[in-house]
Amino acid sequence: MLALLAQAADPNAQSSPFGSFGLLVPAALFFVIFYFIVMRPQARTAREHKEFIDKLSKGDEVVTSGGVVGKVDRVAGDLVFVEVGNNVKLRVVKAQISGPYKAAEEKAPAEEPARK
């Protein structure tokens, strides 16, 4: 361990070919990769969600962040009235609408080959 410390403090040791920018290059590369893998897709998803919320209209099927599924009855400013049953309407804040509801398609059972 002391040998490593002595070697690190050695003034005759070779320096990085990039000089003092040697650590800046990997940090910049890390930031660029982080931007394209994390930040950009998240911003795109947020933009799509905002567009969906702005275009809400009567008859759209939505799901709230609490998992309630229903049809939009009307939009009034920051509130959305969601009909979840016959004459059952909930007032939901627009920010709590998670997105459009897409019903899961039921898969038909696979037919078994005929046995002889």
N, C-alpha and C positions, 0 to 999 in steps of 0.2 A: 504494500500500500504506500509506504513511504517512497518507494522507487518511482511509482506513478506520479506522486506529487512533485518529486524532484525533477522528473522529466517534463512535467507540465510547466514548471517554473524556469526551465532551462532557456536562457536567452538565445542559444545557438540552434534551438529547435526550428524546423522548417515551418513557415507560416502557410496559411491557406492561399491557393493561387487567386482567390477572389478577394483577398485582403479582409477588410472588416465587413464586407458584404457577404461573406461566406454563410452566415446564419440567416441572412435576409432572404436568400433565394429559396431555401426549403420552406420558410414560413410563408412566403408569397405563393409558392406552389400549393401548399396546404390550403390557404385561403381560397384560391381559384377552384380547387377540387371541391371544397366545402360549399362554395357558392353554387356550382352546377349540380351537385348531388342533393343538397338540402334546401338552400334558400330559394332558388329559382322555382322548383316544383311547388314549394309551399306557397309562394306568392301567386303562382298560376291558379292553384286550388282556391286560395282566398278570393282572387278576382272572379273566378267562375261562380263561387258561392254568392258573392255580392251581386253579380248580375242576375242570378236566379232570384234572390230576395227582392231586387228592384222590379222584376217582371212578374211577381206573384199576381194572380188574378183568380176570379171566381171559377171553381171547378178543378183547380190544380190539386192533385193528391200529394200531400206532404207528410213528412215524419218529423216530429219535434225531437229536441235533444233528450227528452224524457222517454222517448219511444212510442209516443202516441201517434197513431196514424189516422188521418182524416182528410176531408176535402175542404178547400178554402171556400168559405161562404161569402166573406167580404174582407176588404182591406181598408182600415181606417187609420191613416197616419202610421204610427209605430206599432199598432196592434193588428193582428190577423185573427179573424173569427173562423175557427176550424170546426166543421161539423163532423162529429165522431160517431153519431148514431141518429136515429129518428128523433128530431127535436132536441138533440143534445149538442150544444155549441160551446166551445171553449174559447176564451180570450187568451191569445198567446202573443208574447212580444216577438216581433220580427226576428230579433237576434237569436231566438231560441228555435227557429226552424232549421233543422239540420240539412234538409234537402228534399228532393222529390222522392216519392215512394215508388219503388219498383217492385212489384209483386214477384215473388220467386216462381219461376215456371215449374210446374209439376212435370216430373219425368215419367213417361209411361214405363211400366215394368218391362224389362227386356224379355223378349220371347225366347223360350228355351227351344233348342233344336228338337225336332221330333225324334223320339226313340223307337227303335224297332225291336 
